Amino acid sequence: MKKYFILLAVMLPLGAFAQLEVYDRYTPGGKHEPNINYFGAKKLSDRFSLTYFGLLEHQWGEALIGGSYAPLPSLILGLGAGIEHGSSSPRYIASIWTGNKTTTFSALWELGAGPSNYLYKANLFYKYTDVFTVGLTAWRKHGVGPNFRYTLPVIKSTVWVMPGYDLDEDKTKIMAGITIPMQ
């Protein structure tokens, strides 16, 4: 795991937008799975950005690097590749984001080695007030359900909770976390 921390530190270019997300995934019976995500983007021009993402869990991690293209101010498309823990095969990612000041939709798909080594995550969010956002999330290995977010203006970070039903494991789970901008 040390090499993933080192890789994340090297991937922090100056002058980039970045955010750190720390959350825990709770399942019935008291099981919890802490998770750390780091995402960043460095603008190269009005339409192109360099993107990077890292994830650390208890027994798994990944690091991805790629690019995004914004053909319109309200549409961003992304592609990337990287590595994952325990595999010599590459991991690939594709993403889309669209939205305006109040409503956003984003989706990403990841593919690793093997037929069941994939991830999807889709978010539809509505910014109800300057500090409160509600949404729906579909997230493999996490669940499908509502997503509630509250921004703490003093520290410019967002706390969130997402109760969901994990279709793969046929279980209810609850995710709770904080997203911290690193600008």
Backbone torsions as a table, in degrees:
resi	resn	phi	psi	omega
1	MET	NA	-25.6	-179.7
2	LYS	-59.4	-37.7	-178.6
3	LYS	-65.4	-28.8	177.1
4	TYR	-70.3	-38.7	176.3
5	PHE	-63.5	-42.4	178.8
6	ILE	-64.1	-43.8	179.0
7	LEU	-61.3	-41.9	178.0
8	LEU	-61.8	-42.0	-179.2
9	ALA	-64.7	-37.7	179.6
10	VAL	-69.8	-27.0	-175.5
11	MET	-83.7	13.0	-176.2
12	LEU	-99.1	80.7	-179.8
13	PRO	-69.9	147.4	179.0
14	LEU	-68.3	147.7	175.7
15	GLY	74.5	18.9	-178.5
16	ALA	-103.3	155.4	168.3
17	PHE	-75.9	136.1	177.6
18	ALA	-150.1	155.1	174.3
19	GLN	-146.1	145.3	177.3
20	LEU	-109.9	132.5	178.4
21	GLU	-126.2	125.8	178.1
22	VAL	-121.3	127.7	178.7
23	TYR	-148.5	167.0	177.3
24	ASP	-126.7	139.9	179.3
25	ARG	-108.4	115.0	-177.4
26	TYR	-103.5	139.5	174.8
27	THR	-125.3	158.6	178.4
28	PRO	-54.9	144.8	-178.0
29	GLY	95.0	2.1	175.1
30	GLY	87.6	6.1	178.8
31	LYS	-75.5	136.0	175.7
32	HIS	-136.2	150.0	-177.1
33	GLU	-131.7	99.3	179.1
34	PRO	-69.0	151.9	-174.9
35	ASN	-147.9	140.3	175.2
36	ILE	-126.0	125.9	176.7
37	ASN	-119.3	144.5	174.7
38	TYR	-134.1	124.8	179.3
39	PHE	-126.8	142.9	176.4
40	GLY	-150.2	159.2	177.5
41	ALA	-145.2	135.3	177.7
42	LYS	-118.3	116.2	179.1
43	LYS	-65.9	129.9	174.8
44	LEU	-101.7	-29.1	176.4
45	SER	-159.6	-174.0	179.0
46	ASP	-62.4	-27.6	-175.6
47	ARG	-110.6	-21.4	-174.6
48	PHE	-115.8	141.1	176.0
49	SER	-138.7	150.3	169.5
50	LEU	-89.1	132.6	-179.1
51	THR	-122.6	152.6	176.6
52	TYR	-148.8	150.8	-176.6
53	PHE	-147.7	139.0	174.7
54	GLY	-136.5	146.7	-178.8
55	LEU	-139.2	136.0	175.1
56	LEU	-129.5	126.7	171.1
57	GLU	-121.5	-178.9	-177.5
58	HIS	-58.4	-44.8	-176.6
59	GLN	-126.1	20.4	-177.7
60	TRP	-155.9	151.4	176.8
61	GLY	-156.6	164.7	177.0
62	GLU	-153.1	157.0	173.8
63	ALA	-140.6	127.0	-177.3
64	LEU	-128.0	146.1	174.8
65	ILE	-135.9	145.8	-178.0
66	GLY	-168.1	-155.2	-179.7
67	GLY	-142.6	159.6	174.9
68	SER	-130.0	153.0	-179.2
69	TYR	-130.9	130.3	180.0
70	ALA	-113.8	90.9	179.0
71	PRO	-67.2	-24.0	177.6
72	LEU	-136.8	157.1	176.8
73	PRO	-61.1	-24.0	-177.7
74	SER	-103.0	16.1	-179.4
75	LEU	-145.5	125.4	177.2
76	ILE	-129.2	128.8	177.9
77	LEU	-113.9	140.0	-178.2
78	GLY	-135.5	150.5	174.1
79	LEU	-140.4	147.8	178.3
80	GLY	-164.4	173.7	178.3
81	ALA	-150.6	162.9	179.3
82	GLY	-176.0	-152.2	-176.7
83	ILE	-124.3	159.4	174.7
84	GLU	-135.3	154.0	-179.6
85	HIS	-62.6	135.3	173.6
86	GLY	81.4	12.8	-178.7
87	SER	-144.2	144.8	173.6
88	SER	-96.5	-1.2	177.9
89	SER	-84.9	148.7	177.2
90	PRO	-70.6	162.4	174.2
91	ARG	-119.8	137.0	-175.5
92	TYR	-117.2	152.3	178.3
93	ILE	-140.0	143.2	171.9
94	ALA	-133.6	143.1	-177.7
95	SER	-146.5	161.3	175.6
96	ILE	-144.2	143.5	174.2
97	TRP	-137.9	137.0	173.5
98	THR	-145.6	149.6	179.7
99	GLY	168.5	-176.5	176.3
100	ASN	-138.6	-160.1	-175.8
101	LYS	-67.2	-25.7	-175.9
102	THR	-114.5	-30.3	-175.0
103	THR	-125.0	130.3	178.2
104	THR	-134.2	150.5	172.9
105	PHE	-131.8	132.8	175.0
106	SER	-138.3	150.6	177.0
107	ALA	-148.7	145.9	174.3
108	LEU	-140.9	152.3	178.3
109	TRP	-133.2	132.2	176.6
110	GLU	-122.3	146.4	178.8
111	LEU	-137.2	125.9	176.0
112	GLY	-114.4	-162.2	-179.3
113	ALA	-74.5	135.1	177.0
114	GLY	95.5	154.4	-173.9
115	PRO	-69.8	-24.1	-179.3
116	SER	-104.2	8.2	-178.1
117	ASN	-95.5	72.1	179.3
118	TYR	-142.1	163.3	179.1
119	LEU	-141.5	144.1	168.6
120	TYR	-132.1	150.8	174.4
121	LYS	-150.8	126.7	177.9
122	ALA	-131.7	134.0	179.2
123	ASN	-127.3	132.9	169.1
124	LEU	-120.3	115.1	-175.6
125	PHE	-120.6	144.7	173.6
126	TYR	-124.0	121.9	178.8
127	LYS	-82.7	100.7	-174.6
128	TYR	-72.8	-43.6	174.5
129	THR	-137.8	-177.3	177.9
130	ASP	-63.1	-23.0	-176.7
131	VAL	-116.7	-13.6	-175.2
132	PHE	-120.0	126.3	179.0
133	THR	-126.3	138.7	175.8
134	VAL	-119.9	154.2	179.8
135	GLY	-167.5	-178.5	175.1
136	LEU	-123.7	138.6	-179.0
137	THR	-131.0	138.2	169.7
138	ALA	-122.2	118.6	-168.9
139	TRP	-144.2	112.5	-177.9
140	ARG	-59.7	139.2	-178.9
141	LYS	71.2	2.6	178.4
142	HIS	-121.6	-55.7	178.0
143	GLY	145.2	175.3	175.2
144	VAL	-117.3	126.6	-179.7
145	GLY	174.0	-175.7	180.0
146	PRO	-72.6	156.5	-179.3
147	ASN	-135.0	121.4	-177.6
148	PHE	-114.9	129.2	-176.0
149	ARG	-130.9	136.2	178.4
150	TYR	-128.6	122.5	179.7
151	THR	-90.2	128.6	177.2
152	LEU	-91.9	100.6	-174.3
153	PRO	-57.6	-33.8	-176.7
154	VAL	-62.0	-41.6	-179.1
155	ILE	-107.9	3.8	177.7
156	LYS	50.9	41.0	178.3
157	SER	-125.6	159.2	-176.9
158	THR	-118.2	126.1	171.9
159	VAL	-97.1	144.8	-176.4
160	TRP	-147.1	157.6	175.5
161	VAL	-141.1	140.1	-179.9
162	MET	-138.8	102.2	170.0
163	PRO	-79.0	135.1	-177.8
164	GLY	-149.2	162.9	176.4
165	TYR	-109.7	116.0	-178.9
166	ASP	-79.6	111.3	-177.7
167	LEU	-68.9	-32.6	179.9
168	ASP	-68.7	-42.4	-176.1
169	GLU	-99.4	-3.8	180.0
170	ASP	55.5	47.6	-177.1
171	LYS	-139.5	153.9	170.4
172	THR	-86.0	137.7	177.0
173	LYS	-134.7	158.9	175.0
174	ILE	-130.6	127.9	174.8
175	MET	-107.5	139.1	175.9
176	ALA	-141.2	134.5	-177.6
177	GLY	-160.6	-172.7	177.5
178	ILE	-138.7	138.0	176.7
179	THR	-113.9	124.7	-174.1
180	ILE	-119.4	118.1	176.0
181	PRO	-69.2	143.6	-176.6
182	MET	-116.7	37.8	-176.0
183	GLN	-84.8	NA	NA
